[in-house]
Amino acid sequence: MKNRSLMNLFLALPRPLARGAYALARATVLRDARLEIFDTVFGRCAKDGTTGDYLEFGVYRGTSFVAAHGASKRHGLGHLRMFAFDSFGGLPNSEGVFNEGDFVSDEDLFRRIVDKAGVPSERVHVVRGLYDDTCNPQTKQKHGLERAAVIHVDCDLYTSTKVVLDFCEELLQPGTVLMFDDWYAFGDDSEEMGEAKAFDEWPLKDCFDVLYDRPADQCKGFVMTRPADGVRAAAADVSSNG
Ligand SMILES: C[S@@+](CC[C@H](N)C(=O)[O-])C[C@H]1O[C@@H](n2cnc3c(N)ncnc32)[C@H](O)[C@@H]1O
């Protein structure tokens, strides 16, 4: 919701009305193409019986977070914990079309929006800070993070995505869905920049198959189909055999 007076009006509405208004706006005038993608993602988790947490890296004002909540509920997964990782300070550096400081938000605004849009507060776990400071074993221990059902990478930048993917390695299981929101954000250079470049350099990329590929919406998503141990062992084998 970009328009500030529209946002203030929404935040002033009583909760049930706000939830209805938000859902209506997202289905019509402020339609978010990602609604369908979230249905694909949580539909896949439901079909595979994948459980664990929903982790979103880059939540800004909560648009995709709310969409994820709605889709998870529609597929019987409304009990999964939802983690919001963000500094709320905007992008920490520039890359291609993205500029340092884009998407500055604030945690309180994020919490108010997702609350008014109908995400129960007990589902919402905010991990605030730069990924360099929060993507560490202490955060995993503090929140009991052990398994991810869905990892949503929406932090745009190569450097941020590198840190996120390393952090998530221990949380993967066959069935984990890995979503990239800005895979095609850099036009013809997309494979050499941003989220796509970080994924390409990630040792565990071969554990995943493509789940959806939507250049028109800039998104690409994968599902883990092979356990990490097998891929690591194969890589070690190749290097020891020269
Ligand atoms: C494009 S916005 C997220 C949009 C949101 N998912 C939505 O659909 O409305 C990108 C977010 O990533 C966050 N971000 C990017 N790199 C980060 C980093 N290294 N540490 C913490 N937050 C980061 C920014 O603060 C920003 O809120």
The ligand as a Tripos MOL2 file, in Angstrom:
@<TRIPOS>MOLECULE
LIG
   27    29     1     0     0
SMALL
NO_CHARGES

@<TRIPOS>ATOM
      1 C1         11.7280   -5.6100   -1.5960 C.3       1 LIG1
      2 S1         11.6730   -5.3690    0.1140 S.3       1 LIG1
      3 C2         10.6380   -6.7060    0.6590 C.3       1 LIG1
      4 C3          9.2440   -6.6400    0.1250 C.3       1 LIG1
      5 C4          8.2200   -7.5110    0.8200 C.3       1 LIG1
      6 N1          8.5890   -8.9150    0.8160 N.3       1 LIG1
      7 C5          6.8690   -7.3210    0.1510 C.2       1 LIG1
      8 O1          6.4960   -8.1220   -0.6840 O.co2     1 LIG1
      9 O2          6.2190   -6.3460    0.4460 O.co2     1 LIG1
     10 C6         13.3010   -5.8680    0.6020 C.3       1 LIG1
     11 C7         13.5300   -5.8640    2.1000 C.3       1 LIG1
     12 O3         14.7450   -6.5580    2.3640 O.3       1 LIG1
     13 C8         15.3680   -5.9880    3.4950 C.3       1 LIG1
     14 N2         16.8190   -6.3600    3.4410 N.ar      1 LIG1
     15 C9         17.5830   -6.5050    2.3340 C.ar      1 LIG1
     16 N3         18.8440   -6.8740    2.6550 N.ar      1 LIG1
     17 C10        18.8750   -6.9800    4.0110 C.ar      1 LIG1
     18 C11        19.8900   -7.3570    4.9390 C.ar      1 LIG1
     19 N4         21.1450   -7.6780    4.5440 N.pl3     1 LIG1
     20 N5         19.5780   -7.4020    6.2460 N.ar      1 LIG1
     21 C12        18.3130   -7.0860    6.6620 C.ar      1 LIG1
     22 N6         17.3040   -6.7210    5.8310 N.ar      1 LIG1
     23 C13        17.5720   -6.6680    4.5090 C.ar      1 LIG1
     24 C14        15.0880   -4.5050    3.3730 C.3       1 LIG1
     25 O4         15.1500   -3.8330    4.6100 O.3       1 LIG1
     26 C15        13.6790   -4.4980    2.7470 C.3       1 LIG1
     27 O5         12.6820   -4.3500    3.7340 O.3       1 LIG1
@<TRIPOS>BOND
     1     1     2 1
     2     2     3 1
     3     2    10 1
     4     3     4 1
     5     4     5 1
     6     5     6 1
     7     5     7 1
     8     7     8 2
     9     7     9 1
    10    10    11 1
    11    11    12 1
    12    11    26 1
    13    12    13 1
    14    13    14 1
    15    13    24 1
    16    14    15 ar
    17    14    23 ar
    18    15    16 ar
    19    16    17 ar
    20    17    18 ar
    21    17    23 ar
    22    18    19 1
    23    18    20 ar
    24    20    21 ar
    25    21    22 ar
    26    22    23 ar
    27    24    25 1
    28    24    26 1
    29    26    27 1
@<TRIPOS>SUBSTRUCTURE
     1 LIG1         1 GROUP 0 **** ****
